[in-house]
Amino acid sequence: MQTALDRQPVQRTDTRRPNLLSGRFVPLWFLLPSMLILLVLQVYPTLYAFVLSLTRQRRGGFDYVGLQNFQLLLGQSTFRESFGRTLIFSAWYILLVIGLGMLVALLVNRRLKYTGWYLVAIFVPWVLSDVVAGTMWRWMFLKDYGLIQQWLTPLFGPSIYVNPSGAMGIVILASAWRAVAFTAVLFLGALQTVPREVEESAALDGANRRQIFFRVIFPLIRPTFLIAVLLTSMRSINTVGLILATTKGGPGYATTTASVYLYRSAWGESNFARGAAVSVLLFLVNVIITIVYLRLLTDRRVGTQHGTE
């Protein structure tokens, strides 16, 4: 005679191997083309640059030399000076792009009349290529018929473009002019997430506009601000096309930053091993900037969690 326990169905565990065409693996198949493209265009060239930086070019191939390329680079005054110019360029570039981008975002966020047209005008430089933007700025500062050069001749003389400090200033202004739109859109999107009630409450408590921005608005948009600083910093270090189109790294080496030095070494002098060594150093700088950003963002999240407890 069967009992109730005997009549219960026997539960069997499914020992079949997961099917790669099953539902949970379908997203991976859709991501596979993008992953392959990323592997071919990003991962492989990066790894190959690391290997190439440890070699010395000779006729018919390369010889392994270890860290000799890095020792030669750090011992060259030309490279050290180019790295110093990179720091100067990056400092002014970040200051102008972040400052002007925030100012533009604050003005547009006030919902002024014709805001859409303002955004279109701001985005025009961003959609231009480096070659077009650089050529336009070079023409505006030519000695004979440059429009801006004619305006500034009474103050700075007739040769701003061929002056080392003037050439660096032109490159910084051209690069910042082209990149302001990107940071402005980032900040505008962050500002539009700030509740109006918070600003109105702070105004009713007697806070002025400066206090409302720094004590109420800025803490709320700080993650976006850090992202903008990170992306702007990396872009400033890796800028090549616009500098080459504007001054070609001149006059002399006045606007030859580390990235332009990389281009000249690899493609101008066909010294690909030295160019790879420069690219590795710039890669490490970008990694350090990213780590600092993640550390700041993590500290912010930890502080926020402690504040809410």
N, C-alpha and C positions, 0 to 999 in steps of 0.2 A: 504494500500500500504506500503511494507517494505522499509525502508531506508537502506543506506549502513551500518549504525551502527547496525541495527537489523540483518543484514546478517552475521556479524562477529561472529566467533565461540566463545562460552563461555569458558573462561579459568578456569579450576577447579584446586584447590590445592589438592595435593596428601596427604591425611590424614592417609595413611596406615603406620603402624609401621615398622621400619627398620627390614629387615630380617637378622638374625644372620648368615645366609649362603650366604648373598649377597657378591659382589665383594670386598667391602671395609673392610669387617670383615675377609676375608680369611687370610691375614697376621697374624692376632691375633691367629688364629687356628694353624698356623705353629709355632708360638712362644710359644704356650701353653705348650708343653712338656718341653722345656728348663726352662720356668718359674716355672713349678711344681718341677723340679729337683732342681732349685735354692732355692725354698721355703723350700724343705725338707732338703737339705744339708747345707744351709747357714742361712736362716732367722730363722727357728725354733730352731736350736742349739744355735744361738746367743741369742734369747729371753729366752730360757731355762737356759742358763748360767747366765743371769741377775737374773732370779728367784732363781736359785740354790745358787747364791752368798749371798742371803739374808736369808739363812737357816743354820741350824746346824744339822749335821748328827747324828743320833742315831739308835739304834737297831730297825729295823722295819719301819724306815721312817725318815722324816726331820721335824725340828721345826723351825718356823720363828723367827729370831733373829735380823732382821733389818741390820744395818751397823756394827754389832759387828765383823764380819769377816774382814772387812776393817780396823777397829781399831786395831785388833790383828796383822794384817799384817804390818801395818805402825809402830807398836810398836816393831816388831821383828827385831833385828839387822841382822839376817840371810837374811831376805828379802831385807832390805835396802842395804846390801852389794851386794846382787845379782843384784839389780837395778843399783848400781854403776858400777859393772862389765859389765852390759849391755851397759851403756854409753861408757865405754872404748872400748869394742868390736865394738860397732856401729861406733864410731868415726874413728877408724883405718880401719874398713871394708869399710866404705863409701869412705874414702880418697884413699885407694888402688884400689877399684873397679872402681871408677869414673876416677881417674888419669890414671891407666893402660888401662882402656877401651878407653879413649880418645886418648892415645898414640898409641895404636894398630890401632884404626880407622884412625888416621892421616897417619900412615905408609902404611896401606892397600889402603887408598884412593889415594895414589900416583901412583897406577897402576903398582906396581912392578911385576917382572917376578915371575911366579908360585904363584900368589895371591890366586888362588883357593885352592892350597895345604895349604897355610898359614891359610886360613879360616877353613879348615877341622881340622888342628892341634889345632886351638884355640877352636873349638867347642867340641873336645873330652871330656874335663872336664865337660862341661855343660850337656852332655847326660849321664854321670855317675850318679848313685844313690848316696844318702848321705852315705849309708852304705858302698858301695864300695870305694868311695873317702875317707871317714874317716878311714876305715881299712887300706888302702894303706898308708896314711900319718902316722898312728900310727906305722906301721911296719917300715917305713923309719927312725923313731926316737927311735926305741928300743935300749936299751943299748948294747946288745951283738952283734946283726947282722944288725942293722939299717944302711942303706947306707949313708944317709945324716948325721946321728949321728957320724959315723966314720970320715967324712970329717970335722965336726965342733968340734970334741973332743979337738983338740989342742987350740981352742979359747974359748969354753964355758964349757968344762969339759964333763965328760961321762954321765951326767944325765939331759939332757935338758927336756926330757919328764916328769920327776918326779919333776921338779922345777916349782913352781907356775907361775912365769913370763914366763918361757920357754913354759909351757903348753898353756898359753893364746896366746903366739906368734904363736905356731903351729896351734891352732884353727883359728886364724885370717888369717894366710897365706893360710891354706887349704880352708877356706870359700871364700876368695878373689880369689884364683886360680880357683875355680869352677865357680864363677859368672862373671868373666871378659868378657867372650864371649858374654853374654847377653847385657851388656852396650856397648861393642865394635860394635855389630851389630846395635844397636840403633843410636849410633853416626855416624857410617858409612852411614846409610841411610840418616841421616840429612845432612852430608857433601856432599853427592852426589846430593843434591838438590840446593847447592850453585852454582850459575852461574860462569863459568870460567872467563867470561868477567869482573866480579867484582874484582876477585883476580888479573887479569892481569892489570886492570886499577889502582888498588892500588899499584902494583909493579912499574908501569910506573911513578907514582907520587913520587916514592922514598921510599916507606914503606918497611921495612924489614919483615922477616917471622913472627916474634913475633908480630909486629904491625898489620900485615895483619890478623893474627888469632884473636887477642883480640879486634880489632876495626872494622873488616869487617866480619869475618866468625862467631865468637862467638855470636854477636847480632842476626844473622840470625838463628842459631841453638839453641838459648836460651830456647825456649819452650821444645824441646826434651831433653835438658840438665836438666831442672827442672823435667820432667817426670822421667828421669833416677835416679835423686837424690831421688825423692819420692819413687819409687819402691825399690831402694836399701836400703833406710832407713827403710821401712816397713819390708823388708826381713831380715835385720840385727836384728831387734827387735824380730822377730818371728822364728829365726833359732833354731832348736832343734836337728834334726836328725844327722847332721854332727858333732855337738859337742858331742852327746852321742856316736856316732860311733868312734870318735877320742879319747876322754879323759873320757867319761862318767861323765862329770862334775867335774872331779878331776884334780890333786890330792887334796883330801879333797873337798873344795868348790871353788878351784881356778878358775875354768872355769864354775861354775854354774851361768849362767845368769838368768834373770827373767823367760824366757821361759822354761829353764831347771828346775828351781825351781817349775814352774807350773807342769811339768811332774812328778817330784819327789813327789810333794804333792798329786796329783790326782791319779797317777798310782802306785807310789812306796809306799806311805803311806795310800792309799785308802781314803784320805780326799778330797772328791770331792767338798765339799762346799768351802773349802779354795782354791782349784785349780780353781774353777769358779770365785772366787773373784780376783785372780791373772789375769785370762783371761779378766775380765772386765776392770781392770786397764790397761792392755796392749791394749785392744780395744780403750780405751779413749786416750792413747798415739798415736795410729795410726790415730784416728780422728783428733787430734790436728795437727799432721804432715800434714794430707790432707788439713786441713783448711789453714795452713800456705802456702802450695803449691798453692792452689787456689787463695789466696790473692796475692801472688807474680805474678802468671800468669795474674790475672785481672789487677794489676797495670801495667804490661807490655803492655797489650792490650790498656789500657787507654792512656798510654804514646805514643804508636804508633799512635793511632787515633789523638791525639793532634799534633803530629809531622807532620802528613800528611795534617792537615787542613791549 
